[in-house]
Amino acid sequence: MPEVSEKEKILYFTHAKFITEGFYKTTMDEIAKDLQISKKTIYKHFESKEDLLSSVCDDRIRMIHKFMDDIVDSDEDSITKFLRILNKQKSMAMNCSAVWFRDLEIHAPDLRKRFDEVRTGKVTNTLIKLLNQGKKEKAIENVPNDILITAINGAIESVTHADFILNSKYSFHDAMRITAEIFFSGFLTPLGREKYSHTKILFENTL
């Protein structure tokens, strides 16, 4: 196991703190105190709080790219890949608070835009690959990809908006899961639905 550098320790800790507590009201003094280091040590690696926040977002986006590439490049069937993506999204979203999303929308709209670009770019391309694979496997109905992707992106954008999360009884993960299951029920063939139900049970029993 490679040793974690000082910069990585700061980044990993701040990543966890920002997504659970938000970043707008979090100060560099708090981060330094929690890490039991000086602010000077933080500034040695990050020029400002804004630089640290940008690095947190870069790290999160890198994680999204990596897990999607790993899943798409595997030899598994399309339904298993879809479920693996949902499961990974669950683990990444588990501690994401509405405050994190609200802070992005209000105080860092440029960074929120970067996440939106990941959804309309990387995530869209991944979904297209899986939809095409699923159609070849007769697990997905022959519906137009562009219409389906547009509908999915619109739904995800709505249910992950901070106002929705703050004012509903659903967590970020639950909102994403329910949205995905609604779409699954609509575009899977009978064979695909059978495969989805069976594979979902296997996932639930091994997690």
C-alpha positions as CSV (number, residue, x, y, z in Angstrom):
1,M,0.0,0.0,0.0
2,P,1.7,3.3,-1.1
3,E,2.1,5.9,1.6
4,V,-0.3,8.8,1.4
5,S,1.4,12.1,0.9
6,E,0.7,15.2,3.1
7,K,-1.2,16.8,0.2
8,E,-3.3,13.7,-0.4
9,K,-4.2,13.6,3.3
10,I,-5.4,17.2,3.2
11,L,-7.4,16.6,0.0
12,Y,-9.0,13.3,1.2
13,F,-10.0,14.9,4.5
14,T,-11.4,18.0,2.9
15,H,-13.2,16.1,0.3
16,A,-15.1,14.2,3.0
17,K,-15.8,17.3,5.0
18,F,-17.0,19.4,2.1
19,I,-19.5,16.8,0.8
20,T,-21.0,16.1,4.2
21,E,-21.0,19.7,5.7
22,G,-20.7,21.9,2.7
23,F,-17.8,24.3,2.0
24,Y,-19.1,27.8,2.2
25,K,-19.1,28.1,6.0
26,T,-16.1,25.8,6.4
27,T,-13.0,27.8,7.2
28,M,-9.3,27.0,6.6
29,D,-8.9,27.3,10.4
30,E,-11.4,24.5,10.9
31,I,-9.7,22.3,8.4
32,A,-6.3,22.9,9.9
33,K,-7.6,22.3,13.5
34,D,-9.3,19.1,12.5
35,L,-6.2,17.8,10.7
36,Q,-4.0,19.0,13.6
37,I,-1.7,20.9,11.2
38,S,-1.0,24.5,10.6
39,K,-2.7,26.6,8.0
40,K,0.7,27.3,6.6
41,T,1.0,23.5,5.8
42,I,-2.3,23.7,3.9
43,Y,-1.2,26.8,1.9
44,K,2.0,25.0,1.0
45,H,-0.1,22.7,-1.2
46,F,-3.2,24.8,-2.0
47,E,-3.0,28.5,-2.7
48,S,-6.5,29.2,-1.3
49,K,-9.7,27.7,-0.1
50,E,-11.0,28.1,-3.7
51,D,-8.0,26.2,-5.0
52,L,-8.6,23.4,-2.4
53,L,-12.3,23.3,-3.4
54,S,-11.4,23.1,-7.1
55,S,-9.0,20.2,-6.3
56,V,-11.7,18.4,-4.4
57,C,-14.0,18.7,-7.4
58,D,-11.2,17.6,-9.8
59,D,-10.6,14.5,-7.5
60,R,-14.3,13.6,-7.5
61,I,-14.6,14.0,-11.3
62,R,-11.5,11.8,-11.7
63,M,-13.1,9.1,-9.6
64,I,-16.2,9.3,-11.7
65,H,-14.2,8.9,-14.9
66,K,-12.2,6.0,-13.6
67,F,-15.0,3.9,-12.2
68,M,-17.1,4.4,-15.4
69,D,-14.2,3.4,-17.6
70,D,-13.4,0.3,-15.5
71,I,-17.1,-0.8,-15.7
72,V,-17.6,-0.1,-19.4
73,D,-14.3,-1.9,-20.3
74,S,-15.3,-5.1,-18.4
75,D,-16.6,-8.2,-20.1
76,E,-19.9,-8.2,-18.1
77,D,-23.4,-7.9,-19.7
78,S,-25.1,-4.5,-20.0
79,I,-27.5,-5.0,-17.1
80,T,-24.7,-5.9,-14.7
81,K,-22.8,-2.8,-15.8
82,F,-25.8,-0.6,-15.2
83,L,-26.2,-2.0,-11.7
84,R,-22.5,-1.7,-11.0
85,I,-22.7,2.0,-11.9
86,L,-25.7,2.5,-9.7
87,N,-23.9,0.7,-6.8
88,K,-20.8,2.8,-7.2
89,Q,-22.9,6.0,-7.4
90,K,-24.6,4.8,-4.2
91,S,-21.2,4.6,-2.4
92,M,-20.1,8.0,-3.7
93,A,-23.4,9.7,-2.9
94,M,-23.9,8.1,0.5
95,N,-22.5,11.1,2.5
96,C,-23.4,13.8,0.0
97,S,-25.5,16.4,1.8
98,A,-28.0,18.9,0.3
99,V,-25.7,21.6,1.8
100,W,-22.9,20.5,-0.6
101,F,-25.2,20.8,-3.6
102,R,-26.7,24.1,-2.4
103,D,-23.2,25.5,-1.9
104,L,-22.2,24.5,-5.4
105,E,-25.3,26.1,-6.9
106,I,-25.1,29.3,-5.0
107,H,-21.4,29.9,-4.2
108,A,-19.6,28.0,-6.9
109,P,-21.8,27.8,-10.0
110,D,-18.7,27.3,-12.3
111,L,-17.8,24.1,-10.4
112,R,-21.4,22.9,-10.5
113,K,-21.2,23.5,-14.2
114,R,-18.2,21.2,-14.4
115,F,-20.2,18.4,-12.8
116,D,-23.1,19.1,-15.2
117,E,-20.5,18.8,-18.1
118,V,-19.4,15.4,-16.7
119,R,-23.1,14.2,-16.8
120,T,-23.7,15.5,-20.3
121,G,-20.3,14.3,-21.5
122,K,-18.8,11.3,-19.8
123,V,-21.9,9.9,-18.3
124,T,-23.9,10.4,-21.6
125,N,-21.2,8.6,-23.6
126,T,-21.1,5.7,-21.1
127,L,-24.9,5.4,-21.2
128,I,-24.9,5.3,-25.0
129,K,-22.3,2.5,-25.0
130,L,-24.4,0.5,-22.5
131,L,-27.6,1.1,-24.3
132,N,-26.1,-0.1,-27.6
133,Q,-24.6,-3.2,-25.8
134,G,-28.0,-3.9,-24.2
135,K,-29.8,-3.7,-27.6
136,K,-27.4,-6.2,-29.0
137,E,-28.1,-8.5,-26.1
138,K,-31.9,-8.1,-26.6
139,A,-32.1,-6.7,-23.1
140,I,-33.1,-3.1,-24.1
141,E,-35.9,-2.0,-26.3
142,N,-34.9,-0.4,-29.6
143,V,-35.7,3.2,-28.5
144,P,-33.8,6.2,-29.9
145,N,-30.7,6.9,-27.7
146,D,-30.9,10.6,-28.1
147,I,-34.5,10.8,-26.7
148,L,-33.7,8.4,-23.9
149,I,-30.5,10.2,-22.9
150,T,-32.2,13.6,-23.0
151,A,-35.0,12.3,-20.8
152,I,-32.6,10.7,-18.3
153,N,-30.4,13.8,-18.1
154,G,-33.4,16.1,-17.5
155,A,-34.7,13.8,-14.8
156,I,-31.4,13.5,-13.0
157,E,-30.8,17.3,-13.2
158,S,-34.2,17.9,-11.6
159,V,-33.9,15.4,-8.7
160,T,-30.3,16.3,-7.9
161,H,-31.1,20.0,-7.6
162,A,-30.4,21.3,-4.1
163,D,-33.9,22.7,-3.6
164,F,-35.4,19.3,-4.4
165,I,-33.1,17.4,-2.0
166,L,-33.6,20.0,0.7
167,N,-37.4,20.0,0.5
168,S,-38.1,16.3,-0.1
169,K,-37.8,13.2,2.1
170,Y,-35.3,11.6,-0.3
171,S,-31.6,11.5,0.0
172,F,-29.5,12.2,-3.1
173,H,-28.9,8.5,-3.6
174,D,-32.6,7.6,-3.1
175,A,-33.6,10.2,-5.7
176,M,-31.1,8.8,-8.2
177,R,-32.0,5.2,-7.5
178,I,-35.8,5.7,-7.9
179,T,-35.2,7.8,-11.1
180,A,-33.0,5.0,-12.6
181,E,-35.5,2.3,-11.7
182,I,-38.4,4.2,-13.4
183,F,-36.3,4.4,-16.6
184,F,-35.3,0.8,-16.3
185,S,-38.9,-0.3,-16.2
186,G,-39.6,1.7,-19.4
187,F,-36.7,0.7,-21.7
188,L,-35.9,-2.9,-20.7
189,T,-37.3,-5.8,-22.7
190,P,-39.0,-8.7,-20.9
191,L,-35.6,-10.5,-21.1
192,G,-33.9,-7.4,-19.7
193,R,-36.3,-7.0,-16.8
194,E,-35.8,-10.6,-15.9
195,K,-32.0,-10.2,-16.0
196,Y,-32.3,-7.0,-14.0
197,S,-34.4,-8.5,-11.3
198,H,-32.1,-11.5,-11.0
199,T,-28.9,-9.5,-11.0
200,K,-30.3,-7.0,-8.6
201,I,-31.0,-9.7,-6.0
202,L,-27.4,-11.0,-6.5
203,F,-26.1,-7.5,-5.8
204,E,-28.2,-7.1,-2.7
205,N,-27.1,-10.4,-1.3
206,T,-23.4,-9.7,-1.8
207,L,-23.2,-6.1,-0.6
